[in-house]
Each structure stands twice: as C-alpha cells, then as structure tokens.
Amino acid sequence: MPSVLLTDSISFELGALEPWPSDVKLYQPYEVEQILLQDQANSLAVQVFLRMCGLEFQVEMRSNAEHMSPSGKLPFIKCGAFVVADLDPIGINLTDHLDAAQKADMRAYMSLANNILGNAELYISWCDENVLNEVTCPRYGSVYSWPLNTLLTWRKQKQVTKKLTALGWITKTLDEVYEDVDHCCNALSERLGNHLYFFNDRCTELDAVVFGHVFTLLTTPLPDNRLASIVRSYPNLVEACQFLEKAFFQKPTANTTDGDSDNFN
C-alpha cells in the first residue's frame, strides 16, 4: 500500500479526530452482482469493527470501487481528507483490556485467519476452474461491457496468480487448500472455546476479522459447498458469528426470537 496513503501521521490524525466525522463512507463493490469472497470478508470485517467501536458510517457501493481505491484494496474508507483501507490505519483499537501477551496472541491469530482464510478465498475464487467460470468471472466482469469485462478479469487473475505464486499457494492442490482451512478453523475454534469472544469476553479486532471470513464462507453460494461444510464442523465459530450478526447487523423487531436468522442455512 502506498506510503503516502498510510503514513503514521495520517493514521494518528484519523484516529484522533474528535468527534468521529458524520460523513464517513465505506466503499465496496455491489454485494450480489459483483463482490468476491475475499473482498466480502474484508468488507464485513471492517463494518463490524466500526460497529463494535460505535462509529457511524455509510456503505457506498460502486461498480468501480477497486479502481477508486488508491491501493486497489477493498473496502476503503473515506473520512474527511483521508482515504484508508484495512483496520490498522483507522487508528482506533479495541485492545485496551488486553495485556501485552494477549495483544501478541491476538495479532498472531489475526495473521493466521487473514493468511490462511484470505489466501484460500483468493485461491478458490481464481484457481478453482468451476468457481472461476461459474462465479468469479461473471461477477467480476458483470459491470463492464465486452471486451473490457474479459480483459479486466484476465488482468485480475494474473495479479492474483502472481500473489499466490509469491506466497507458495499456487502449487497447492484444492484438497491441500481445504486442509489448510480446516486446520485454521480448528486453531480458531480451540482459542475461542465456549466463549462468544476470543479474549476476556469482550470484542477485539480478531472477532471482527474472523466474523468477516466465517460469515462469508457460510453464506456465499459456490458450486462446491465444502468450504461452508468445513466451517460448520466448528459449531462454536458459527455460534459466535451468528451472535455478532445479530448484535451488530440485525435490527430488533417485535417478532424476533433466538434462532430466527436464516443466513446460515
């Protein structure tokens, strides 16, 4: 990400703004027609994090959101004169109740979730032929006319392939990717235990990151539902995800009862 975008001074000033601006906007692609696995996971993670912090924002969907982002990363936030992507540059955290060792553990688990689940989402989207042809290409190119839709999709695939090659993922088989996802979910499940939050029964950035990935893997229709099946084999992760969805995304109604959500069926 360009240093001119995410300097320490920008991060500090953005996090120090008092009060939080009323015109903050989060930009992402259209959810149904266009957004892909990793972008959806990242967008949900940032949204739930901002809600955990009690910060107001508006979601703005744009067909060219990826090209609007100076870094190419999604989602990105426009806050006054600042434009940032990811959680860290926002300059706000939910870790004051953690000691140094717990903060290090949280960062390690965030890295695990993003590196394994995030790369798996990229691999499934761009390297699995069935998903590529049935989901990724139609979605990614849906807002462009021919031949631009084909050219931009081809260019994006090359970018992702180059990244996965550098990370050593391009030589993995599909079964190996699923195995990595299973191991990652197992580690997260063991850390979560019988709690709804990962640390001290209070939400942290890790809860937001895991929510984004788990919700996306559970609810995104794919030709093969193996990813969702792996996540469902860890009921405590699913329960925590349902809890956060209800707490931060669902508006209570007179008819709402426990278990009403259909998003995970």
C-alpha positions as CSV (number, residue, x, y, z in Angstrom):
1,M,0.0,0.0,0.0
2,P,1.5,3.4,-0.9
3,S,3.3,5.1,1.9
4,V,1.7,8.4,1.0
5,L,-1.6,6.9,2.0
6,L,-0.8,5.2,5.2
7,T,1.9,7.2,7.0
8,D,2.0,7.2,10.8
9,S,0.8,10.8,10.8
10,I,-2.3,10.0,8.8
11,S,-3.1,7.1,11.0
12,F,-2.7,9.2,14.1
13,E,-4.7,12.1,12.9
14,L,-7.5,9.9,11.6
15,G,-7.7,8.0,14.9
16,A,-7.5,11.2,16.9
17,L,-10.4,13.1,15.2
18,E,-13.0,14.2,17.8
19,P,-15.8,13.7,17.3
20,W,-15.8,10.9,14.6
21,P,-16.9,12.7,11.4
22,S,-20.5,12.2,10.4
23,D,-19.7,11.8,6.7
24,V,-17.5,8.7,6.9
25,K,-18.2,6.4,3.9
26,L,-17.1,2.8,3.3
27,Y,-16.7,1.9,-0.4
28,Q,-17.1,-1.6,-1.7
29,P,-18.4,-3.4,-4.9
30,Y,-22.1,-4.3,-5.2
31,E,-22.7,-7.3,-2.9
32,V,-25.0,-9.5,-5.0
33,E,-23.8,-8.8,-8.5
34,Q,-20.1,-8.2,-8.1
35,I,-18.3,-8.7,-4.8
36,L,-16.0,-11.7,-4.4
37,L,-15.1,-13.9,-1.4
38,Q,-12.1,-12.0,0.0
39,D,-13.5,-8.6,-0.7
40,Q,-16.7,-9.6,1.0
41,A,-14.8,-10.9,4.1
42,N,-12.7,-7.8,4.3
43,S,-15.7,-5.5,4.0
44,L,-17.7,-7.3,6.7
45,A,-14.7,-7.3,9.0
46,V,-14.3,-3.5,8.7
47,Q,-18.0,-2.9,9.0
48,V,-18.4,-5.0,12.2
49,F,-15.3,-3.4,13.7
50,L,-16.6,0.1,13.2
51,R,-20.0,-1.0,14.7
52,M,-18.1,-2.6,17.7
53,C,-16.5,0.8,18.2
54,G,-19.8,2.6,18.0
55,L,-18.7,4.6,15.0
56,E,-21.2,5.8,12.4
57,F,-20.6,5.2,8.6
58,Q,-22.4,4.7,5.4
59,V,-21.8,1.9,3.0
60,E,-21.4,3.1,-0.6
61,M,-21.4,0.5,-3.3
62,R,-19.6,1.4,-6.6
63,S,-19.1,-0.8,-9.6
64,N,-15.5,0.6,-9.9
65,A,-14.7,0.6,-6.1
66,E,-11.5,-1.4,-6.7
67,H,-10.3,1.2,-9.2
68,M,-11.3,4.1,-6.9
69,S,-9.1,2.7,-4.1
70,P,-5.6,4.3,-4.3
71,S,-4.2,1.0,-3.1
72,G,-6.5,-1.3,-5.0
73,K,-7.6,-2.9,-1.7
74,L,-11.2,-3.2,-0.7
75,P,-13.0,-2.0,1.2
76,F,-11.7,1.5,1.7
77,I,-12.9,4.3,3.9
78,K,-13.2,8.0,3.1
79,C,-13.0,10.0,6.2
80,G,-12.7,13.7,5.6
81,A,-9.5,14.3,3.7
82,F,-8.2,10.7,4.4
83,V,-8.7,7.6,2.5
84,V,-7.6,4.3,4.2
85,A,-8.0,0.6,3.8
86,D,-7.9,-2.3,6.4
87,L,-8.3,-2.0,10.1
88,D,-4.9,-0.8,11.4
89,P,-4.8,2.6,9.6
90,I,-8.1,3.7,11.2
91,G,-6.0,4.4,14.4
92,I,-8.6,3.0,16.8
93,N,-8.4,-0.3,18.7
94,L,-10.4,-2.5,21.0
95,T,-7.5,-3.9,22.9
96,D,-7.1,-1.7,26.0
97,H,-8.4,-4.6,28.1
98,L,-5.6,-6.9,26.9
99,D,-2.1,-7.3,28.3
100,A,1.0,-7.4,26.1
101,A,1.0,-11.2,25.8
102,Q,-2.7,-11.2,24.8
103,K,-2.2,-8.5,22.2
104,A,0.6,-10.5,20.7
105,D,-1.6,-13.6,20.6
106,M,-4.4,-11.6,19.0
107,R,-2.2,-10.4,16.3
108,A,-0.9,-13.9,15.7
109,Y,-4.4,-15.2,15.3
110,M,-5.4,-12.3,13.0
111,S,-2.4,-13.1,10.8
112,L,-3.4,-16.8,10.8
113,A,-7.0,-16.0,9.8
114,N,-6.1,-13.5,7.1
115,N,-3.2,-15.5,5.7
116,I,-5.0,-18.9,5.6
117,L,-8.6,-18.0,5.1
118,G,-7.9,-14.9,3.0
119,N,-5.5,-16.8,0.6
120,A,-7.9,-19.7,0.5
121,E,-10.6,-17.3,-0.6
122,L,-8.4,-16.0,-3.4
123,Y,-7.3,-19.5,-4.4
124,I,-10.9,-20.8,-4.6
125,S,-12.1,-17.7,-6.5
126,W,-9.3,-17.6,-9.1
127,C,-7.7,-21.0,-9.3
128,D,-10.6,-23.4,-9.0
129,E,-11.9,-23.7,-12.5
130,N,-15.5,-24.3,-11.5
131,V,-15.7,-21.3,-9.2
132,L,-13.7,-19.2,-11.7
133,N,-16.1,-19.9,-14.6
134,E,-19.4,-20.0,-12.7
135,V,-18.9,-17.3,-10.1
136,T,-15.7,-15.2,-10.3
137,C,-15.7,-14.3,-14.0
138,P,-19.4,-13.5,-14.2
139,R,-19.3,-11.4,-11.1
140,Y,-16.0,-9.6,-11.6
141,G,-16.9,-8.6,-15.2
142,S,-20.6,-8.1,-14.7
143,V,-20.5,-4.3,-14.7
144,Y,-18.3,-3.9,-17.8
145,S,-19.2,-4.5,-21.4
146,W,-17.3,-6.7,-23.8
147,P,-14.3,-6.8,-24.4
148,L,-13.4,-4.8,-21.2
149,N,-15.1,-7.4,-18.9
150,T,-12.8,-10.1,-20.3
151,L,-9.7,-8.0,-20.3
152,L,-10.1,-6.8,-16.7
153,T,-10.9,-10.2,-15.5
154,W,-7.9,-11.7,-17.2
155,R,-5.7,-8.9,-15.7
156,K,-7.1,-9.5,-12.2
157,Q,-6.5,-13.2,-12.5
158,K,-2.9,-12.6,-13.4
159,Q,-2.4,-10.3,-10.4
160,V,-3.9,-12.9,-8.0
161,T,-1.9,-15.7,-9.6
162,K,1.3,-13.7,-9.2
163,K,0.5,-13.0,-5.5
164,L,-0.4,-16.7,-4.8
165,T,2.8,-17.8,-6.5
166,A,4.9,-15.5,-4.3
167,L,3.2,-16.9,-1.2
168,G,3.7,-20.5,-2.3
169,W,0.0,-21.2,-2.7
170,I,-0.2,-21.6,-6.4
171,T,1.3,-25.1,-6.2
172,K,-1.2,-26.3,-3.7
173,T,-3.9,-28.7,-4.7
174,L,-7.5,-28.0,-3.9
175,D,-7.5,-30.7,-1.2
176,E,-4.5,-29.0,0.4
177,V,-6.3,-25.7,0.5
178,Y,-9.3,-27.3,2.2
179,E,-7.0,-28.9,4.6
180,D,-5.3,-25.6,5.5
181,V,-8.8,-24.1,6.0
182,D,-9.7,-26.9,8.3
183,H,-6.5,-26.5,10.4
184,C,-7.1,-22.8,10.6
185,C,-10.7,-23.2,11.8
186,N,-9.6,-25.8,14.3
187,A,-7.0,-23.4,15.8
188,L,-9.5,-20.6,16.0
189,S,-12.1,-22.9,17.4
190,E,-9.8,-24.1,20.2
191,R,-8.8,-20.5,21.0
192,L,-12.5,-19.4,21.2
193,G,-13.6,-22.4,23.3
194,N,-17.1,-22.0,24.7
195,H,-16.9,-18.2,24.6
196,L,-18.5,-15.8,22.2
197,Y,-15.4,-13.6,22.0
198,F,-11.8,-14.6,21.7
199,F,-10.4,-12.5,24.6
200,N,-11.8,-11.7,28.0
201,D,-15.5,-11.9,26.8
202,R,-15.0,-8.6,25.0
203,C,-14.8,-7.9,21.3
204,T,-11.5,-7.2,19.6
205,E,-10.2,-6.8,16.1
206,L,-9.8,-10.6,15.9
207,D,-13.5,-11.1,16.4
208,A,-14.2,-8.7,13.5
209,V,-11.7,-10.4,11.2
210,V,-12.9,-13.9,12.0
211,F,-16.6,-12.8,11.6
212,G,-15.9,-11.4,8.1
213,H,-14.3,-14.7,6.9
214,V,-16.7,-17.1,8.6
215,F,-19.9,-15.2,7.6
216,T,-18.6,-15.0,4.0
217,L,-17.7,-18.7,3.8
218,L,-21.0,-19.8,5.3
219,T,-23.3,-17.6,3.1
220,T,-21.6,-17.3,-0.3
221,P,-23.1,-19.8,-2.8
222,L,-20.4,-21.8,-4.6
223,P,-20.5,-24.8,-7.0
224,D,-19.0,-26.9,-4.2
225,N,-20.1,-26.2,-0.6
226,R,-17.1,-27.8,1.0
227,L,-15.8,-24.5,2.5
228,A,-19.1,-23.9,4.2
229,S,-19.1,-27.5,5.4
230,I,-15.7,-27.2,7.0
231,V,-16.7,-24.1,8.9
232,R,-20.0,-25.7,10.0
233,S,-18.0,-28.5,11.6
234,Y,-16.9,-26.0,14.2
235,P,-20.2,-25.0,15.9
236,N,-18.6,-22.5,18.3
237,L,-17.3,-20.4,15.4
238,V,-20.7,-20.5,13.8
239,E,-22.4,-19.6,17.0
240,A,-20.0,-16.6,17.6
241,C,-20.7,-15.5,14.0
242,Q,-24.4,-15.6,14.5
243,F,-24.1,-13.7,17.7
244,L,-22.2,-10.9,16.1
245,E,-24.5,-10.8,13.2
246,K,-27.5,-10.4,15.5
247,A,-25.7,-7.9,17.8
248,F,-24.4,-5.6,15.1
249,F,-26.3,-6.1,11.9
250,Q,-29.9,-7.1,12.7
251,K,-32.5,-4.6,13.7
252,P,-34.6,-6.0,16.6
253,T,-38.3,-6.4,15.8
254,A,-41.3,-7.5,17.8
255,N,-41.3,-10.9,16.2
256,T,-37.6,-11.6,16.5
257,T,-36.7,-14.6,18.6
258,D,-33.5,-16.6,19.1
259,G,-32.7,-18.6,16.0
260,D,-34.7,-16.6,13.6
261,S,-31.8,-15.8,11.3
262,D,-31.8,-17.8,8.0
263,N,-28.4,-16.6,6.8
264,F,-26.5,-19.7,7.8
265,N,-29.0,-22.3,6.4
